[in-house]
Amino acid sequence: MTITTATLSGTRTELPDDVLDQFRAQLRGEVLTASDPGFDQVRPVFNAMHQEKPALAIECSGTADVIDAVNFARDRQLAVTVRGGGHSVAGLSSQEGGVLIDLSQMRAVDVDVEERVAHVQGGALWGDVDRETQAFGLATPGGVVSDTGVAGLTLGGGYGWLRRKYGLSCDNVLSAKVVCADGVLRTASPATNPDLFWAIRGGGGNFGIITSFTFRLHELGPIVAAATVFYPMDAAEQVLRRWRDHVATVPDEVTTELVCVTMPAAPELPPEIHDQPCVVVAGVYAGKDLDAGMRALQPLRELGTPLADASQPMPYSVIQSDFDAFFPRAAFQAYWKSVYLPDLTDGAIDVVAAKARHRPTPLTLVNLLHMGGAVARVGEEETAFAQRRAPFMVSIDGHWPDPAQNAEKIAWVRSAWDDVARFGTGEVYLNFMGLADEAPSTNVDTAFGRNLARLAQIKATYDPGNFFRNNNNITPAS
């Protein structure tokens, strides 16, 4: 059956049966159309607001399939979307009527204990990485949700519980294998294609498809000291002020953030917080001494009178999945906005607390992340990821179930962000920026800052035709 597919020029083209049959014969993975069994089982995306269906889904089984998929689509100038983990809040893991290059079958993680590195395929999730590395008491900085894709998070920077001790995910990439727009597999490392290596550490999916990363590993776990304290929302201003004052003195081993959310009435949660709006203060100590870690985290447990306190030493892999319930796949419409703050002033705290108290839905989150430490010790031009100096970031994560409410809820998130952004640097974290009616290039200039010109030059080297454009897109330099 002939199918019709979107092209890079915005038109449509036909792919007849004989062309698809010949292509299928090349691949070890599957080539699926809407009429094929398995099409609806392709790895779903996180954001239910962006459920666009491709005309063709290519389920790559390895690097050779990725190369053939890129060549097939480029030769025909077909519109392409790359799906690693599928957790893009901006909807950059889906595209209506185009070609989906899906890496969900490429999830292998190989740990070299002696060298302390992990080789991770491009379709892996952070839970895959933690499962393999924690077997040896090793870890690399990942996200805070185990279902997040390794590639998307890393290419966009990568904040997690180890950031103040060991930096961002992208800071721990030692090398990567990249299939570029010309179908050539390149190594990106300090010694080989160093410009490409610089660009993929924070520059997003603009430069090719990562088929594998090599990450530096650090001794950590399997048990670490952790704090999870639930304060009443009514005390938000007090808790935020005391938290701000405390984090100015914490060692690099402590990474902490606040999550303002209404807790569900889940049976595994203390009954005192069921259906309660809470300021959740969480922290992790990236060190081996559990007693020292719990002492370092103790002040987070004394910011007010908690409703409940679940702080204790626990497996690092459990901590990495603690927030999973707030981010289920394909369950919510999601629209987020973020901004960095040069300081957490009383005025900023009052606005953040007010927005947290008047969230439009129970599972809309207002988050405060503390930065510094190893994040700030990397120069702003050492990697493509430019924002290294701001000590705080606010993220407003709008979640709701009914698409009929999209206009209303998106407007709330934008309004709340406008109010918070008055205290910000003007810079944003692209991994935490949703897209509704905005173009994919929206916020690229404010995210990359003075690194944007260099990124555009590198884009022109490796993708002059902007083949990879369904991303936080960088226009190739002319």
PAKESE-181533 format. One record per residue (C-alpha): residue number from 1; residue in three letters; z negated, y, x negated. Coordinates in Angstrom, 2 decimals. Layout:
NODE  pos  code        Z        Y        X
NODE  NUM   ALA        Z        Y        X
...
END
This chain:
NODE  pos  code        Z        Y        X
NODE    1   MET     0.00     0.00     0.00
NODE    2   THR     1.01     3.38    -1.39
NODE    3   ILE    -1.91     5.78    -1.76
NODE    4   THR    -1.87     9.55    -2.02
NODE    5   THR    -3.90    11.17    -4.79
NODE    6   ALA    -4.86    14.75    -5.67
NODE    7   THR    -3.31    16.27    -8.78
NODE    8   LEU    -4.53    18.82   -11.29
NODE    9   SER    -2.20    21.43    -9.79
NODE   10   GLY    -3.78    21.06    -6.35
NODE   11   THR    -0.88    19.14    -4.83
NODE   12   ARG    -0.72    15.47    -3.78
NODE   13   THR     1.24    12.64    -5.30
NODE   14   GLU     1.91     9.05    -4.30
NODE   15   LEU     0.92     5.95    -6.26
NODE   16   PRO     2.95     2.99    -5.00
NODE   17   ASP     1.76    -0.63    -5.06
NODE   18   ASP     3.77    -1.67    -8.10
NODE   19   VAL     2.26     1.14   -10.19
NODE   20   LEU    -1.27     0.20    -9.13
NODE   21   ASP    -0.63    -3.52    -9.65
NODE   22   GLN     0.60    -2.88   -13.18
NODE   23   PHE    -2.43    -0.71   -13.89
NODE   24   ARG    -4.82    -3.32   -12.49
NODE   25   ALA    -3.29    -5.92   -14.80
NODE   26   GLN    -4.21    -3.80   -17.82
NODE   27   LEU    -7.92    -3.49   -17.02
NODE   28   ARG   -10.85    -5.86   -17.24
NODE   29   GLY   -12.66    -3.77   -14.64
NODE   30   GLU   -11.70    -3.17   -11.01
NODE   31   VAL    -9.26    -0.62    -9.58
NODE   32   LEU   -10.31     0.05    -6.00
NODE   33   THR    -8.79     1.89    -3.05
NODE   34   ALA   -10.46     2.54     0.29
NODE   35   SER    -9.00    -0.66     1.71
NODE   36   ASP   -10.39    -2.88    -1.07
NODE   37   PRO   -13.60    -4.88    -0.83
NODE   38   GLY   -16.19    -3.26    -3.05
NODE   39   PHE   -14.96     0.31    -2.63
NODE   40   ASP   -18.02     1.26    -0.59
NODE   41   GLN   -20.29    -0.40    -3.16
NODE   42   VAL   -19.28     1.92    -5.99
NODE   43   ARG   -22.47     3.48    -7.38
NODE   44   PRO   -23.51     6.11    -4.80
NODE   45   VAL   -24.30     9.67    -5.78
NODE   46   PHE   -27.70    11.32    -5.52
NODE   47   ASN   -26.75    14.40    -3.50
NODE   48   ALA   -25.77    13.56     0.09
NODE   49   MET   -24.21    17.03     0.38
NODE   50   HIS   -21.42    15.84    -1.89
NODE   51   GLN   -20.10    12.54    -0.54
NODE   52   GLU   -16.43    13.18    -1.20
NODE   53   LYS   -14.35    10.00    -1.36
NODE   54   PRO   -11.87     9.37    -4.16
NODE   55   ALA    -8.43     7.96    -3.45
NODE   56   LEU    -8.87     5.59    -6.39
NODE   57   ALA   -12.04     4.29    -8.07
NODE   58   ILE   -11.70     2.80   -11.55
NODE   59   GLU   -14.70     0.62   -12.40
NODE   60   CYS   -14.58     0.59   -16.19
NODE   61   SER   -16.02    -2.45   -17.94
NODE   62   GLY   -15.80    -1.00   -21.45
NODE   63   THR   -14.25     1.56   -23.73
NODE   64   ALA   -10.73     0.07   -23.47
NODE   65   ASP   -10.82     0.54   -19.69
NODE   66   VAL   -11.92     4.14   -20.13
NODE   67   ILE    -9.04     4.82   -22.50
NODE   68   ASP    -6.52     3.25   -20.11
NODE   69   ALA    -8.00     5.17   -17.16
NODE   70   VAL    -7.71     8.50   -18.98
NODE   71   ASN    -4.13     7.79   -20.07
NODE   72   PHE    -3.12     6.64   -16.59
NODE   73   ALA    -4.52     9.75   -14.91
NODE   74   ARG    -3.39    12.24   -17.57
NODE   75   ASP     0.18    10.95   -17.69
NODE   76   ARG     0.41    11.54   -13.93
NODE   77   GLN    -1.65    14.76   -13.98
NODE   78   LEU    -4.13    13.32   -11.49
NODE   79   ALA    -7.37    15.09   -10.65
NODE   80   VAL   -10.21    13.17   -12.29
NODE   81   THR   -13.96    12.93   -11.79
NODE   82   VAL   -16.21    11.06   -14.21
NODE   83   ARG   -19.31     9.36   -12.79
NODE   84   GLY   -21.97     8.24   -15.20
NODE   85   GLY   -25.30     8.05   -13.40
NODE   86   GLY   -24.04     9.97   -10.38
NODE   87   HIS   -27.10    12.21   -10.28
NODE   88   SER   -25.34    15.58   -10.44
NODE   89   VAL   -27.07    17.92    -7.98
NODE   90   ALA   -23.98    20.13    -8.12
NODE   91   GLY   -21.80    17.33    -6.79
NODE   92   LEU   -19.84    16.97   -10.01
NODE   93   SER   -19.93    13.17    -9.68
NODE   94   SER   -17.54    13.18    -6.72
NODE   95   GLN   -14.23    14.69    -5.65
NODE   96   GLU   -12.20    14.27    -2.48
NODE   97   GLY    -8.96    12.37    -2.88
NODE   98   GLY    -8.86    12.23    -6.66
NODE   99   VAL    -9.40     9.54    -9.27
NODE  100   LEU   -12.97     8.45    -9.98
NODE  101   ILE   -13.61     7.02   -13.44
NODE  102   ASP   -16.87     5.20   -12.85
NODE  103   LEU   -19.04     3.94   -15.73
NODE  104   SER   -21.69     2.14   -13.68
NODE  105   GLN   -20.70    -1.22   -15.18
NODE  106   MET   -21.38     0.15   -18.67
NODE  107   ARG   -25.20     0.14   -18.82
NODE  108   ALA   -25.97    -1.76   -22.01
NODE  109   VAL   -28.81    -0.55   -24.24
NODE  110   ASP   -29.13    -2.05   -27.73
NODE  111   VAL   -32.25    -1.21   -29.72
NODE  112   ASP   -32.27    -1.40   -33.53
NODE  113   VAL   -35.99    -1.59   -34.23
NODE  114   GLU   -35.68    -1.34   -38.01
NODE  115   GLU   -33.46     1.74   -37.90
NODE  116   ARG   -35.28     3.16   -34.86
NODE  117   VAL   -32.12     3.93   -32.94
NODE  118   ALA   -30.77     2.93   -29.54
NODE  119   HIS   -27.09     2.51   -28.73
NODE  120   VAL   -26.67     3.40   -25.06
NODE  121   GLN   -23.52     3.04   -22.97
NODE  122   GLY   -22.30     5.97   -20.90
NODE  123   GLY   -23.15     4.50   -17.49
NODE  124   ALA   -26.79     3.71   -18.28
NODE  125   LEU   -29.71     5.18   -16.38
NODE  126   TRP   -32.89     6.37   -18.04
NODE  127   GLY   -34.75     3.41   -16.56
NODE  128   ASP   -32.40     1.14   -18.51
NODE  129   VAL   -33.24     2.95   -21.74
NODE  130   ASP   -36.99     2.92   -21.12
NODE  131   ARG   -36.94    -0.77   -20.25
NODE  132   GLU   -35.37    -1.72   -23.58
NODE  133   THR   -37.06     0.75   -25.90
NODE  134   GLN   -40.58     0.33   -24.53
NODE  135   ALA   -40.46    -3.38   -25.33
NODE  136   PHE   -40.87    -2.21   -28.95
NODE  137   GLY   -43.19     0.77   -28.38
NODE  138   LEU   -40.31     3.21   -28.90
NODE  139   ALA   -38.84     6.03   -26.81
NODE  140   THR   -36.37     8.88   -26.86
NODE  141   PRO   -36.73    12.00   -24.72
NODE  142   GLY   -35.24    11.36   -21.29
NODE  143   GLY   -35.63    12.83   -17.83
NODE  144   VAL   -38.53    12.49   -15.39
NODE  145   VAL   -36.67    10.33   -12.85
NODE  146   SER   -35.71     6.82   -13.97
NODE  147   ASP   -32.60     6.80   -11.76
NODE  148   THR   -31.04     9.76   -13.59
NODE  149   GLY   -27.91     9.08   -15.64
NODE  150   VAL   -28.29     9.23   -19.41
NODE  151   ALA   -24.92    10.91   -19.98
NODE  152   GLY   -25.18    13.75   -17.49
NODE  153   LEU   -28.73    14.67   -18.44
NODE  154   THR   -28.01    14.55   -22.18
NODE  155   LEU   -24.72    16.43   -22.06
NODE  156   GLY   -26.48    19.20   -20.14
NODE  157   GLY   -29.54    19.38   -22.42
NODE  158   GLY   -32.19    17.02   -21.08
NODE  159   TYR   -35.78    18.03   -20.27
NODE  160   GLY   -38.39    15.29   -20.04
NODE  161   TRP   -42.01    14.42   -20.78
NODE  162   LEU   -41.50    14.35   -24.55
NODE  163   ARG   -39.74    17.69   -24.93
NODE  164   ARG   -42.49    19.65   -26.68
NODE  165   LYS   -43.08    16.90   -29.24
NODE  166   TYR   -39.55    15.56   -29.79
NODE  167   GLY   -37.20    18.08   -28.17
NODE  168   LEU   -34.43    17.65   -25.62
NODE  169   SER   -32.38    14.53   -25.03
NODE  170   CYS   -29.41    16.23   -26.71
NODE  171   ASP   -31.55    17.00   -29.77
NODE  172   ASN   -32.05    13.28   -30.33
NODE  173   VAL   -28.38    12.29   -30.26
NODE  174   LEU   -27.36    11.05   -33.70
NODE  175   SER   -23.76    10.30   -32.77
NODE  176   ALA   -21.55     9.48   -29.79
NODE  177   LYS   -18.25     7.79   -29.00
NODE  178   VAL   -16.03    10.08   -26.93
NODE  179   VAL   -12.73     9.32   -25.18
NODE  180   CYS   -10.96    12.67   -25.21
NODE  181   ALA    -8.19    13.96   -22.95
NODE  182   ASP    -5.48    12.55   -25.21
NODE  183   GLY    -6.92     9.06   -24.73
NODE  184   VAL    -8.17     8.88   -28.32
NODE  185   LEU   -11.65     7.49   -28.98
NODE  186   ARG   -13.45     9.77   -31.41
NODE  187   THR   -16.80     9.60   -33.13
NODE  188   ALA   -18.86    12.75   -32.79
NODE  189   SER   -21.49    13.06   -35.49
NODE  190   PRO   -22.64    15.49   -38.20
NODE  191   ALA   -20.09    13.95   -40.58
NODE  192   THR   -17.21    13.14   -38.20
NODE  193   ASN   -15.78    15.74   -35.81
NODE  194   PRO   -18.87    17.93   -36.25
NODE  195   ASP   -17.46    20.56   -33.87
NODE  196   LEU   -17.26    17.96   -31.10
NODE  197   PHE   -20.77    16.77   -31.99
NODE  198   TRP   -22.07    20.33   -31.65
NODE  199   ALA   -20.32    20.79   -28.31
NODE  200   ILE   -21.50    17.63   -26.54
NODE  201   ARG   -25.13    18.49   -27.24
NODE  202   GLY   -25.51    20.75   -24.23
NODE  203   GLY   -21.88    21.62   -23.42
NODE  204   GLY   -21.56    19.20   -20.51
NODE  205   GLY   -18.65    16.92   -19.68
NODE  206   ASN   -15.96    19.33   -20.79
NODE  207   PHE   -14.83    17.48   -23.89
NODE  208   GLY   -14.33    13.87   -22.88
NODE  209   ILE   -16.02    10.74   -21.59
NODE  210   ILE   -18.99     9.45   -23.57
NODE  211   THR   -18.73     5.68   -23.78
NODE  212   SER   -21.86     5.37   -25.93
NODE  213   PHE   -24.63     7.43   -27.50
NODE  214   THR   -26.77     6.64   -30.50
NODE  215   PHE   -30.25     8.09   -29.99
NODE  216   ARG   -33.10     8.58   -32.44
NODE  217   LEU   -36.24     6.70   -31.33
NODE  218   HIS   -39.90     7.62   -31.80
NODE  219   GLU   -43.10     5.60   -31.71
NODE  220   LEU   -44.59     5.94   -28.25
NODE  221   GLY   -46.32     3.70   -25.77
NODE  222   PRO   -46.22     1.34   -24.11
NODE  223   ILE   -49.46     3.01   -22.85
NODE  224   VAL   -49.84     6.79   -23.03
NODE  225   ALA   -52.36     9.30   -21.77
NODE  226   ALA   -51.25    11.00   -18.55
NODE  227   ALA   -52.59    13.54   -16.07
NODE  228   THR   -51.64    13.75   -12.39
NODE  229   VAL   -53.84    16.08   -10.41
NODE  230   PHE   -53.30    17.15    -6.79
NODE  231   TYR   -54.60    20.63    -5.94
NODE  232   PRO   -54.44    22.19    -2.46
NODE  233   MET   -51.57    24.60    -1.91
NODE  234   ASP   -54.04    27.21    -0.72
NODE  235   ALA   -55.29    27.45    -4.31
NODE  236   ALA   -51.81    27.86    -5.81
NODE  237   GLU   -52.34    31.33    -7.33
NODE  238   GLN   -55.58    30.29    -9.02
NODE  239   VAL   -54.15    27.00   -10.29
NODE  240   LEU   -51.01    28.66   -11.65
NODE  241   ARG   -52.95    31.38   -13.45
NODE  242   ARG   -55.34    28.94   -15.07
NODE  243   TRP   -52.46    26.62   -15.99
NODE  244   ARG   -50.57    29.53   -17.59
NODE  245   ASP   -53.58    30.54   -19.63
NODE  246   HIS   -54.25    26.98   -20.76
NODE  247   VAL   -50.73    26.00   -21.82
NODE  248   ALA   -50.65    28.89   -24.29
NODE  249   THR   -53.00    26.81   -26.46
NODE  250   VAL   -51.84    23.21   -26.00
NODE  251   PRO   -50.58    21.16   -28.95
NODE  252   ASP   -46.98    19.99   -29.11
NODE  253   GLU   -48.07    16.51   -28.00
NODE  254   VAL   -48.80    17.90   -24.51
NODE  255   THR   -45.93    18.48   -22.09
NODE  256   THR   -46.91    19.68   -18.65
NODE  257   GLU   -45.38    21.00   -15.46
NODE  258   LEU   -46.31    21.85   -11.88
NODE  259   VAL   -44.60    20.50    -8.77
NODE  260   CYS   -45.28    22.16    -5.43
NODE  261   VAL   -44.45    19.70    -2.66
NODE  262   THR   -45.83    18.14     0.50
NODE  263   MET   -46.97    14.64    -0.37
NODE  264   PRO   -45.78    11.82     1.89
NODE  265   ALA   -48.20     9.48     3.64
NODE  266   ALA   -47.27     6.62     1.34
NODE  267   PRO   -49.77     3.74     1.25
NODE  268   GLU   -49.95     3.79    -2.56
NODE  269   LEU   -51.13     7.42    -2.52
NODE  270   PRO   -54.74     8.54    -1.96
NODE  271   PRO   -55.28     9.25     1.77
NODE  272   GLU   -56.69    12.70     0.91
NODE  273   ILE   -53.18    13.93     0.06
NODE  274   HIS   -51.20    12.28     2.86
NODE  275   ASP   -48.93    14.91     4.43
NODE  276   GLN   -50.71    17.61     2.43
NODE  277   PRO   -48.92    20.51     0.69
NODE  278   CYS   -50.04    20.20    -2.91
NODE  279   VAL   -49.67    21.76    -6.32
NODE  280   VAL   -49.24    18.67    -8.46
NODE  281   VAL   -50.18    19.34   -12.08
NODE  282   ALA   -48.76    16.65   -14.33
NODE  283   GLY   -48.96    16.17   -18.07
NODE  284   VAL   -48.18    13.59   -20.74
NODE  285   TYR   -49.62    13.29   -24.24
NODE  286   ALA   -47.01    12.08   -26.74
NODE  287   GLY   -49.39    10.41   -29.18
NODE  288   LYS   -50.93     7.02   -29.95
NODE  289   ASP   -54.62     7.94   -29.61
NODE  290   LEU   -55.38     7.53   -25.91
NODE  291   ASP   -58.86     9.03   -26.11
NODE  292   ALA   -57.55    12.11   -27.90
NODE  293   GLY   -54.77    12.32   -25.35
NODE  294   MET   -57.10    12.24   -22.35
NODE  295   ARG   -59.27    14.91   -23.99
NODE  296   ALA   -56.21    17.09   -24.56
NODE  297   LEU   -55.21    16.68   -20.91
NODE  298   GLN   -58.70    17.22   -19.48
NODE  299   PRO   -58.26    20.99   -18.86
NODE  300   LEU   -55.36    20.21   -16.50
NODE  301   ARG   -57.92    18.40   -14.35
NODE  302   GLU   -60.20    21.46   -14.18
NODE  303   LEU   -57.89    24.18   -12.85
NODE  304   GLY   -59.63    24.12    -9.48
NODE  305   THR   -61.10    21.62    -7.05
NODE  306   PRO   -58.57    18.80    -6.71
NODE  307   LEU   -57.83    16.86    -3.57
NODE  308   ALA   -57.23    13.81    -5.74
NODE  309   ASP   -56.93    12.96    -9.43
NODE  310   ALA   -54.87    10.01   -10.67
NODE  311   SER   -55.14    10.87   -14.37
NODE  312   GLN   -55.49     7.88   -16.68
NODE  313   PRO   -53.77     6.03   -19.51
NODE  314   MET   -50.74     4.25   -18.07
NODE  315   PRO   -47.45     2.68   -19.10
NODE  316   TYR   -44.89     5.26   -20.18
NODE  317   SER   -42.25     3.46   -18.12
NODE  318   VAL   -44.38     3.99   -15.00
NODE  319   ILE   -44.71     7.69   -15.74
NODE  320   GLN   -40.92     7.85   -16.10
NODE  321   SER   -40.52     6.59   -12.53
NODE  322   ASP   -43.42     8.43   -10.87
NODE  323   PHE   -41.15    11.11    -9.38
NODE  324   ASP   -38.43     8.70    -8.23
NODE  325   ALA   -39.54     8.80    -4.60
NODE  326   PHE   -38.74    12.52    -4.40
NODE  327   PHE   -35.12    11.97    -5.50
NODE  328   PRO   -33.63     9.00    -3.58
NODE  329   ARG   -29.88     8.49    -3.70
NODE  330   ALA   -27.73     9.70    -0.82
NODE  331   ALA   -30.76    10.50     1.34
NODE  332   PHE   -30.94    14.31     1.30
NODE  333   GLN   -28.76    17.35     1.27
NODE  334   ALA   -29.72    18.97    -2.02
NODE  335   TYR   -29.25    22.49    -3.33
NODE  336   TRP   -31.17    23.67    -6.40
NODE  337   LYS   -31.47    26.82    -8.46
NODE  338   SER   -33.27    27.46   -11.74
NODE  339   VAL   -34.13    30.39   -13.97
NODE  340   TYR   -35.98    30.84   -17.26
NODE  341   LEU   -38.95    33.20   -17.48
NODE  342   PRO   -39.86    35.16   -20.64
NODE  343   ASP   -43.45    35.25   -19.44
NODE  344   LEU   -45.43    33.98   -16.47
NODE  345   THR   -46.87    37.26   -15.25
NODE  346   ASP   -49.28    37.63   -12.35
NODE  347   GLY   -46.41    39.09   -10.33
NODE  348   ALA   -44.21    36.09   -11.02
NODE  349   ILE   -47.04    33.72   -10.14
NODE  350   ASP   -47.63    35.47    -6.82
NODE  351   VAL   -43.95    35.13    -5.90
NODE  352   VAL   -43.71    31.49    -6.99
NODE  353   ALA   -46.86    30.64    -5.05
NODE  354   ALA   -45.59    32.42    -1.94
NODE  355   LYS   -42.28    30.53    -2.06
NODE  356   ALA   -44.10    27.25    -2.61
NODE  357   ARG   -46.35    27.89     0.35
NODE  358   HIS   -43.43    28.68     2.67
NODE  359   ARG   -40.95    25.98     1.68
NODE  360   PRO   -38.58    25.23     4.57
NODE  361   THR   -38.97    21.43     4.38
NODE  362   PRO   -41.75    19.12     3.15
NODE  363   LEU   -39.72    17.62     0.28
NODE  364   THR   -38.33    20.90    -0.97
NODE  365   LEU   -39.91    21.38    -4.39
NODE  366   VAL   -40.87    24.50    -6.31
NODE  367   ASN   -41.39    23.56    -9.95
NODE  368   LEU   -42.73    25.26   -13.06
NODE  369   LEU   -41.94    23.74   -16.47
NODE  370   HIS   -43.62    24.67   -19.73
NODE  371   MET   -41.31    24.73   -22.77
NODE  372   GLY   -41.90    25.66   -26.41
NODE  373   GLY   -42.84    23.24   -29.16
NODE  374   ALA   -39.92    21.21   -30.52
NODE  375   VAL   -37.53    22.75   -27.98
NODE  376   ALA   -38.02    26.19   -29.52
NODE  377   ARG   -37.77    25.01   -33.12
NODE  378   VAL   -34.04    24.35   -32.75
NODE  379   GLY   -31.90    27.42   -33.32
NODE  380   GLU   -29.96    28.82   -30.38
NODE  381   GLU   -26.68    28.21   -32.19
NODE  382   GLU   -27.54    24.84   -33.75
NODE  383   THR   -26.35    23.03   -30.61
NODE  384   ALA   -24.31    24.10   -27.59
NODE  385   PHE   -27.56    24.24   -25.60
NODE  386   ALA   -28.44    27.89   -26.07
NODE  387   GLN   -31.73    28.54   -24.27
NODE  388   ARG   -34.52    27.74   -26.71
NODE  389   ARG   -36.96    30.63   -26.56
NODE  390   ALA   -38.15    31.08   -22.97
NODE  391   PRO   -41.58    29.49   -22.52
NODE  392   PHE   -41.17    28.72   -18.80
NODE  393   MET   -38.57    27.68   -16.28
NODE  394   VAL   -38.74    27.74   -12.48
NODE  395   SER   -36.65    25.29   -10.49
NODE  396   ILE   -36.33    25.48    -6.71
NODE  397   ASP   -35.13    22.11    -5.41
NODE  398   GLY   -34.04    22.35    -1.78
NODE  399   HIS   -33.99    18.96     0.01
NODE  400   TRP   -33.37    18.31     3.71
NODE  401   PRO   -31.88    15.45     5.74
NODE  402   ASP   -29.61    17.17     8.28
NODE  403   PRO   -26.24    18.56     7.09
NODE  404   ALA   -26.15    20.78    10.17
NODE  405   GLN   -28.91    22.81     8.50
NODE  406   ASN   -27.03    23.37     5.24
NODE  407   ALA   -26.24    27.05     5.74
NODE  408   GLU   -29.83    27.89     6.71
NODE  409   LYS   -31.49    25.90     3.91
NODE  410   ILE   -29.07    27.01     1.21
NODE  411   ALA   -29.71    30.60     2.23
NODE  412   TRP   -33.46    30.02     1.82
NODE  413   VAL   -33.05    28.58    -1.68
NODE  414   ARG   -30.81    31.46    -2.72
NODE  415   SER   -33.21    34.06    -1.32
NODE  416   ALA   -36.22    32.43    -2.98
NODE  417   TRP   -34.35    32.21    -6.27
NODE  418   ASP   -33.35    35.87    -6.06
NODE  419   ASP   -37.00    36.84    -5.69
NODE  420   VAL   -38.14    34.66    -8.61
NODE  421   ALA   -35.17    35.63   -10.79
NODE  422   ARG   -36.36    39.25   -10.85
NODE  423   PHE   -38.91    38.03   -13.39
NODE  424   GLY   -36.43    35.90   -15.33
NODE  425   THR   -34.20    36.18   -18.37
NODE  426   GLY   -31.03    35.83   -16.30
NODE  427   GLU   -30.30    32.47   -17.92
NODE  428   VAL   -30.13    29.20   -15.98
NODE  429   TYR   -30.32    25.47   -16.66
NODE  430   LEU   -27.07    23.99   -15.38
NODE  431   ASN   -28.52    20.53   -14.70
NODE  432   PHE   -30.75    22.21   -12.12
NODE  433   MET   -28.08    24.35   -10.43
NODE  434   GLY   -26.48    23.26    -7.15
NODE  435   LEU   -23.02    24.13    -5.93
NODE  436   ALA   -22.08    24.63    -2.31
NODE  437   ASP   -19.26    27.16    -1.99
NODE  438   GLU   -19.42    28.22    -5.64
NODE  439   ALA   -16.76    27.34    -8.22
NODE  440   PRO   -17.67    24.76   -10.91
NODE  441   SER   -17.55    27.52   -13.53
NODE  442   THR   -20.32    29.46   -11.76
NODE  443   ASN   -23.26    30.28   -14.10
NODE  444   VAL   -21.46    28.90   -17.18
NODE  445   ASP   -21.58    32.28   -18.90
NODE  446   THR   -25.30    32.80   -18.27
NODE  447   ALA   -26.12    29.23   -19.35
NODE  448   PHE   -24.17    29.20   -22.62
NODE  449   GLY   -24.49    32.84   -23.59
NODE  450   ARG   -23.21    33.60   -27.06
NODE  451   ASN   -22.22    29.94   -27.54
NODE  452   LEU   -19.56    30.17   -24.84
NODE  453   ALA   -16.82    31.56   -27.09
NODE  454   ARG   -17.24    28.72   -29.58
NODE  455   LEU   -17.30    26.18   -26.76
NODE  456   ALA   -14.04    27.59   -25.41
NODE  457   GLN   -12.43    27.16   -28.83
NODE  458   ILE   -13.60    23.54   -29.07
NODE  459   LYS   -12.42    22.93   -25.49
NODE  460   ALA    -8.98    24.18   -26.56
NODE  461   THR    -8.99    21.71   -29.47
NODE  462   TYR    -9.94    18.59   -27.52
NODE  463   ASP    -8.82    19.41   -23.97
NODE  464   PRO    -6.31    22.28   -24.05
NODE  465   GLY    -4.95    21.40   -20.60
NODE  466   ASN    -8.43    21.34   -19.03
NODE  467   PHE    -7.94    17.75   -17.88
NODE  468   PHE   -11.72    17.34   -17.62
NODE  469   ARG   -12.45    20.15   -15.20
NODE  470   ASN   -14.72    18.71   -12.48
NODE  471   ASN   -17.81    19.80   -14.41
NODE  472   ASN   -19.59    23.04   -15.29
NODE  473   ASN   -16.20    24.06   -16.50
NODE  474   ILE   -15.41    25.96   -19.66
NODE  475   THR   -11.95    27.53   -19.77
NODE  476   PRO   -10.08    26.56   -22.96
NODE  477   ALA    -9.53    29.49   -25.30
NODE  478   SER    -5.94    30.70   -25.31
END
